[in-house]
Amino acid sequence: MPMLFGVRGCRLAQDPRHAAQDAERDAMMEDFTIAVPDAQLAAIRKKVAGYDWDQLPDAGGWEAGVGKADLKRLVDYWLESFDWRAVERRLNALPHFITEIEGERIHFLHLRGDGSKPPLLLLHGWPGSFIEFEQLLAPLAADGHDVVAPSLPGFAFSNPITGIIGPRRAGELMHALMAQLFGDARYIVQGGDWGAHIASWMAYTKPDALVGFHINMVSIFAEDADPSTPDEKEWFERREATLDRETGYNHEQETRPQTLGVAMADSPVGVAGWILEKFGMWADLPKRADASPDLWARFAEEQLLTNIMLYLGPSAAVTATWIYRGKRLEGSDRFPAGARVEVPMGIAAFPDPVFLPTPRSFAEKTYNVVRYTDMPTGGHFAALEEPELMLADLRAFVAEVTGTGA
């Protein structure tokens, strides 16, 4: 039976076998409380209230970018109803910590299980945050996992960072975090978007450290992996056409993040629009009569603003984009020719409308796929959109790779 949790995530009854490890670990990190300064909140609010909507004509609604009416609805809620201090109180009920890993400040959540299941590392992406996993944390800890959900380097409170960090380097830092917490204990990684990218690199570079990894976006393959079947070729053609239309943001953040950063550092509404567009285009949303995405059928304003504020409150909107530049500098968008990742892999194939689910047969050209699930609903932000589906599939994957009951 899982042990009970204290408010900071520590076991109320400590297993003496872990006492020395826990003492060493605790000396390397500190409790963290979210507390955005009043002056920062006031500055954000002043800029939001002063935004000149007359400078933003509507160039075709969602066909040309973020829909003005939906952005205006979010901003109106921001000014009239949103209470960041109430959000802070809710988030601070979770066990937050800060540590230093190889000179980098890393923020993470850590809920303690009873040790009957392997530690579990949950990795978000851009423009998401650790709150994507909020509904999964307690159930997974109750299953017996120690659950660790970091903010990626440069994101939220893992900020400031010493410089540009790409996904391969981020994987090294995430492994070092897990080693700091659990020594040489093997662990499982779950990730989407950058989290999936990082998890894939961790499986490639640290295969002995992982029991398995479970991702909901497969985007890195061996350089010589080519589509060969009719289904693979059809997927690849659709994928290329979709990415050509939808990934201008990627090219900008990969090649000119500094110029983009000038604008983002000055405009909270600009940051909100940059992020909101991705939730509108990447989530699995119903369409309105004009074919625009119905954001409000899936998301609440407070939910979206909480995520946006995790970029604005810690002044992380700029540094969070640097991972794209890091990918380009590392060349970490692919594995070397002939690469094979043998760590057991689970794929939750949610119907992401932009990053189309990779066929199992193509993924198997690079990976040891032991579980592949076609999900009925849910898009790019899978853990946030469909937490119950994600939880069920992750539990089934854990059971498969550990030989235990789900």
C-alpha positions as MATLAB code, in Angstrom:
seq = 'MPMLFGVRGCRLAQDPRHAAQDAERDAMMEDFTIAVPDAQLAAIRKKVAGYDWDQLPDAGGWEAGVGKADLKRLVDYWLESFDWRAVERRLNALPHFITEIEGERIHFLHLRGDGSKPPLLLLHGWPGSFIEFEQLLAPLAADGHDVVAPSLPGFAFSNPITGIIGPRRAGELMHALMAQLFGDARYIVQGGDWGAHIASWMAYTKPDALVGFHINMVSIFAEDADPSTPDEKEWFERREATLDRETGYNHEQETRPQTLGVAMADSPVGVAGWILEKFGMWADLPKRADASPDLWARFAEEQLLTNIMLYLGPSAAVTATWIYRGKRLEGSDRFPAGARVEVPMGIAAFPDPVFLPTPRSFAEKTYNVVRYTDMPTGGHFAALEEPELMLADLRAFVAEVTGTGA';
ca = [
       0.000    0.000    0.000;
       1.444    3.404   -0.929;
       2.696    5.563    1.905;
       1.030    8.865    2.695;
       2.473   12.151    1.521;
       3.387   15.215    3.506;
       2.731   18.606    1.961;
       6.273   18.768    0.562;
       6.145   15.253   -0.851;
       8.237   13.503    1.834;
       7.319   10.167    3.308;
       5.685   10.443    6.711;
       7.231    7.126    7.703;
      10.761    6.804    6.345;
      12.202    3.479    5.289;
      15.566    3.302    7.137;
      17.175    1.641    4.110;
      16.712    4.906    2.222;
      17.718    7.249    5.050;
      21.310    7.860    3.916;
      20.314    8.318    0.277;
      17.488   10.671    1.269;
      19.779   12.766    3.479;
      22.364   13.153    0.713;
      19.708   14.018   -1.824;
      17.999   16.548    0.427;
      21.305   18.345    1.013;
      21.582   18.979   -2.743;
      18.181   20.562   -3.229;
      15.732   22.866   -1.544;
      11.999   23.266   -1.257;
      10.543   25.772   -3.682;
       7.450   27.945   -3.425;
       6.016   29.754   -6.421;
       5.801   33.458   -5.593;
       5.902   35.789   -8.590;
       6.784   39.266   -7.274;
       3.982   41.825   -7.062;
       5.987   44.205   -9.252;
       6.231   41.559  -11.985;
       2.497   40.892  -11.881;
       1.743   44.621  -11.977;
       4.027   45.130  -14.974;
       2.396   42.256  -16.838;
      -1.101   43.524  -16.096;
      -0.251   47.077  -17.182;
       1.010   45.861  -20.548;
      -1.971   43.547  -21.040;
      -4.406   46.363  -20.216;
      -2.578   48.769  -22.533;
      -2.484   46.508  -25.569;
      -3.677   48.412  -28.658;
      -6.098   46.117  -30.419;
      -6.461   48.598  -33.285;
      -2.946   47.606  -34.390;
      -4.126   44.015  -34.868;
      -6.444   43.830  -37.874;
      -7.938   40.427  -38.600;
      -6.119   38.939  -41.591;
      -8.424   35.964  -41.948;
      -8.960   34.582  -38.489;
      -7.327   31.261  -37.718;
      -6.326   30.735  -41.358;
      -3.557   33.321  -40.956;
      -2.580   32.674  -37.338;
      -4.182   33.067  -33.954;
      -7.830   34.105  -34.101;
      -8.232   37.685  -32.879;
     -11.630   37.073  -31.293;
     -10.383   34.082  -29.294;
      -7.260   35.950  -28.173;
      -9.422   38.913  -27.132;
     -11.682   36.598  -25.141;
      -8.657   35.207  -23.295;
      -7.284   38.687  -22.584;
     -10.651   39.949  -21.327;
     -10.759   37.050  -18.873;
      -7.161   37.815  -17.898;
      -8.081   41.370  -16.913;
     -11.507   40.736  -15.424;
     -11.411   37.343  -13.708;
      -7.997   35.666  -13.604;
      -6.472   35.354  -10.117;
      -2.833   34.309  -10.328;
      -2.437   34.259   -6.559;
      -5.211   31.656   -6.319;
      -3.409   29.608   -8.981;
      -0.177   29.894   -6.998;
      -1.892   28.570   -3.884;
      -3.200   25.561   -5.817;
       0.127   24.805   -7.452;
       2.040   25.284   -4.211;
       0.083   22.418   -2.667;
       2.278   20.230   -4.875;
       5.826   19.319   -3.759;
       8.157   21.695   -5.632;
      11.942   21.606   -5.437;
      14.935   23.412   -6.931;
      18.356   21.893   -7.425;
      21.503   22.630   -9.388;
      22.603   20.174  -12.055;
      25.991   20.820  -13.652;
      25.617   24.554  -13.137;
      21.990   24.719  -14.296;
      19.037   25.583  -12.077;
      16.396   22.853  -12.375;
      12.882   23.066  -10.942;
      10.843   19.897  -10.490;
       7.888   18.323   -8.781;
       8.559   15.149   -6.812;
       5.746   13.035   -5.408;
       6.932   10.027   -3.455;
       5.510    6.540   -3.909;
       6.205    3.461   -1.841;
       9.010    2.262   -4.116;
       7.104   -0.739   -5.464;
       7.336    0.629   -9.025;
      10.288    2.258  -10.826;
      10.747    6.023  -10.588;
       8.886    7.843  -13.338;
      10.126   10.966  -15.128;
       7.450   13.061  -16.901;
       8.708   15.516  -19.525;
       6.660   18.293  -21.123;
       7.370   20.294  -24.275;
       6.837   23.738  -25.820;
       4.549   25.611  -25.383;
       3.482   23.436  -22.469;
       4.682   23.082  -18.903;
       4.691   20.708  -15.957;
       0.975   21.391  -15.418;
       0.228   19.122  -18.375;
       0.750   16.218  -15.953;
      -1.193   17.652  -13.024;
      -3.963   15.032  -13.172;
      -1.488   12.139  -13.455;
       0.766   12.890  -10.498;
      -1.233   11.571   -7.548;
      -2.553    8.420   -9.302;
       0.950    7.421  -10.432;
       2.400    8.028   -6.974;
      -0.422    5.957   -5.509;
       0.615    3.166   -7.892;
       3.999    3.105   -6.151;
       6.121    5.328   -8.414;
       8.267    8.204   -7.284;
       6.992   10.748   -9.823;
       9.300   13.526  -11.027;
       7.961   16.271  -13.321;
      10.619   18.909  -14.092;
      10.446   22.191  -15.894;
      12.776   21.755  -18.855;
      15.927   23.917  -18.847;
      14.937   27.483  -19.673;
      11.255   26.826  -18.976;
       9.247   28.179  -16.028;
      11.350   28.077  -12.864;
      14.274   26.171  -14.445;
      15.490   29.618  -15.299;
      17.829   31.411  -15.775;
      20.112   29.026  -17.669;
      23.745   29.537  -18.566;
      23.172   29.389  -22.320;
      21.415   27.566  -25.150;
      20.581   23.958  -24.258;
      19.370   21.515  -26.898;
      17.325   18.358  -26.341;
      20.299   16.000  -26.229;
      21.980   18.110  -23.546;
      18.627   18.450  -21.763;
      18.470   14.650  -21.668;
      21.855   14.538  -19.963;
      20.632   17.008  -17.340;
      17.413   15.058  -16.797;
      19.389   11.853  -16.303;
      21.671   13.642  -13.840;
      18.580   14.795  -11.937;
      17.282   11.233  -11.706;
      20.717   10.003  -10.609;
      20.788   12.694   -7.929;
      17.386   11.550   -6.685;
      17.659    7.776   -7.071;
      21.295    6.830   -7.514;
      21.694    4.017  -10.030;
      18.052    2.908   -9.857;
      16.572    2.404  -13.325;
      13.565    4.510  -14.253;
      10.843    5.062  -16.853;
      10.367    8.225  -18.933;
       7.128    9.569  -20.404;
       7.104   12.556  -22.717;
       5.352   14.485  -25.434;
       6.695   17.106  -27.839;
      10.201   18.045  -26.581;
       9.669   15.566  -23.772;
       9.386   12.784  -26.349;
      12.436   14.095  -28.196;
      14.449   14.188  -24.973;
      13.194   10.765  -23.866;
      14.293    9.294  -27.190;
      17.792   10.701  -26.777;
      17.947    9.431  -23.194;
      17.035    5.935  -24.410;
      19.732    6.151  -27.078;
      22.535    7.527  -24.890;
      21.632    5.999  -21.492;
      20.026    2.635  -22.341;
      21.159    0.966  -19.125;
      19.467    3.659  -17.012;
      15.968    3.150  -18.407;
      13.446    0.388  -17.834;
      11.507    1.789  -20.770;
      10.121    4.980  -22.275;
       6.588    5.901  -23.316;
       5.980    8.809  -25.694;
       3.125   10.355  -27.628;
       5.128   11.939  -30.451;
       7.778   10.067  -32.430;
       9.971   12.543  -34.288;
      13.567   11.258  -34.260;
      14.672    8.397  -36.470;
      17.896    6.923  -37.755;
      19.196    9.068  -40.602;
      18.823    6.233  -43.093;
      15.259    5.266  -42.096;
      13.039    5.715  -45.153;
       9.359    4.969  -45.707;
       9.012    1.766  -47.691;
       5.406    0.520  -47.519;
       2.443    2.286  -49.173;
       1.057    3.266  -45.757;
       4.403    4.678  -44.649;
       4.826    6.646  -47.860;
       1.305    8.056  -47.645;
       1.897    9.102  -44.011;
       5.229   10.677  -44.896;
       3.718   12.740  -47.723;
       0.875   13.996  -45.517;
       3.339   14.706  -42.714;
       5.631   16.763  -44.946;
       2.737   18.811  -46.350;
       1.361   19.494  -42.879;
       4.718   20.440  -41.378;
       5.455   22.782  -44.285;
       2.286   24.701  -43.458;
       2.494   24.595  -39.675;
       6.134   24.890  -38.618;
       7.124   28.473  -39.404;
       7.395   28.987  -35.643;
      10.011   26.197  -35.504;
      12.195   27.788  -38.162;
      12.038   31.170  -36.446;
      12.871   29.786  -33.004;
      15.585   27.563  -34.448;
      17.354   30.266  -36.455;
      16.403   33.682  -34.989;
      15.229   33.216  -31.392;
      16.929   36.434  -30.287;
      14.910   38.609  -32.663;
      11.677   36.910  -31.681;
      12.717   37.311  -28.061;
      12.835   41.105  -28.375;
       9.109   41.146  -29.094;
       8.173   38.428  -26.604;
      10.069   40.116  -23.773;
       7.993   43.265  -24.237;
       4.494   41.945  -24.913;
       2.574   39.570  -22.639;
      -0.296   39.598  -25.147;
       2.221   38.687  -27.851;
       3.413   35.725  -25.796;
      -0.205   34.701  -25.194;
      -0.977   34.869  -28.910;
       2.162   32.913  -29.849;
       1.209   30.150  -27.413;
      -2.560   30.207  -27.929;
      -2.169   29.586  -31.644;
      -0.468   26.272  -30.905;
      -3.199   25.128  -28.549;
      -5.754   26.048  -31.210;
      -3.968   24.248  -34.041;
      -2.353   21.290  -32.252;
      -5.060   20.121  -29.846;
      -7.798   17.709  -30.913;
     -10.615   20.275  -31.127;
     -14.021   20.414  -32.785;
     -14.396   22.915  -35.609;
     -16.814   25.818  -35.814;
     -18.886   26.535  -38.916;
     -16.060   28.709  -40.307;
     -13.571   25.827  -39.769;
     -11.820   27.634  -36.914;
     -10.908   25.573  -33.823;
     -13.301   25.706  -30.881;
     -10.753   26.182  -28.086;
     -13.403   26.574  -25.429;
     -14.899   23.160  -26.056;
     -11.741   21.647  -24.554;
      -9.938   24.309  -22.517;
     -10.933   26.832  -19.869;
      -9.465   30.335  -19.882;
      -7.870   29.801  -16.470;
      -6.205   26.599  -17.658;
      -4.657   28.321  -20.677;
      -3.608   31.400  -18.720;
      -1.993   29.304  -16.000;
       0.259   27.750  -18.621;
       0.972   31.135  -20.220;
       1.842   32.651  -16.848;
       4.442   29.915  -16.312;
       6.259   31.581  -19.213;
       5.613   35.189  -18.168;
       5.863   35.050  -14.372;
       9.412   33.594  -14.251;
      10.456   35.593  -17.366;
      10.960   32.349  -19.283;
       9.158   33.120  -22.552;
      12.444   33.900  -24.298;
      14.712   31.186  -22.862;
      12.079   28.498  -23.484;
      12.492   29.037  -27.227;
      16.239   28.383  -27.095;
      15.791   24.608  -27.141;
      14.929   24.953  -30.843;
      18.219   26.712  -31.497;
      19.913   24.048  -29.386;
      18.465   21.303  -31.564;
      19.960   22.933  -34.646;
      23.358   23.443  -33.038;
      23.455   19.853  -31.750;
      22.132   18.325  -34.949;
      19.878   16.321  -32.669;
      16.895   16.081  -35.012;
      18.024   12.577  -36.064;
      20.082    9.630  -34.936;
      23.128    8.484  -36.928;
      22.555    6.119  -39.839;
      22.047    2.582  -38.626;
      21.150    3.656  -35.092;
      18.962    1.290  -33.111;
      17.282    2.112  -29.790;
      16.734   -1.151  -27.916;
      15.151    0.238  -24.735;
      11.502   -0.960  -24.674;
       9.326    1.765  -26.133;
       5.616    2.490  -25.840;
       3.809    4.772  -28.283;
       0.495    6.412  -27.435;
      -0.647    7.458  -30.910;
      -3.047   10.303  -30.203;
      -4.649   11.904  -33.298;
      -2.400   14.975  -33.287;
      -3.642   17.131  -36.195;
      -0.178   18.542  -37.010;
       2.444   16.031  -35.854;
       0.684   13.077  -37.407;
       0.998    9.760  -35.542;
       3.918    7.719  -36.823;
       2.999    4.265  -38.157;
       4.273    1.472  -35.950;
       6.115   -0.127  -38.852;
       8.127    3.032  -39.474;
       8.917    3.581  -35.790;
      10.179   -0.002  -35.613;
      12.896    0.826  -38.157;
      14.670    2.688  -35.303;
      13.012    1.605  -32.060;
      12.113   -1.509  -30.066;
       8.368   -0.851  -29.958;
       6.696   -3.152  -27.429;
       3.386   -1.301  -27.172;
       1.512    0.820  -29.715;
      -1.938    2.229  -28.966;
      -4.160    4.056  -31.438;
      -5.944    6.607  -29.260;
      -9.526    7.605  -30.134;
      -9.255   11.260  -29.080;
      -6.684   13.764  -27.870;
      -4.084   15.812  -29.658;
      -0.625   17.196  -29.136;
      -1.111   18.073  -25.454;
      -2.241   14.549  -24.722;
      -1.729   14.389  -20.951;
      -3.631   17.655  -20.574;
      -6.380   16.893  -23.086;
      -7.020   13.242  -22.199;
      -5.407   12.496  -18.816;
      -7.434    9.326  -18.218;
      -6.459    7.815  -21.579;
      -2.834    8.748  -21.022;
      -2.841    7.329  -17.501;
      -4.392    4.034  -18.594;
      -1.917    3.542  -21.430;
       1.082    4.494  -19.325;
      -0.001    2.079  -16.601;
      -0.371   -0.696  -19.174;
       3.092    0.055  -20.545;
       4.597   -0.003  -17.039;
       2.956   -3.349  -16.372;
       4.367   -4.727  -19.628;
       7.974   -3.605  -19.109;
       8.099   -4.463  -15.392;
       6.129   -7.685  -15.475;
       3.756   -6.391  -12.794;
       0.022   -5.899  -12.651;
      -1.360   -2.622  -13.948;
];
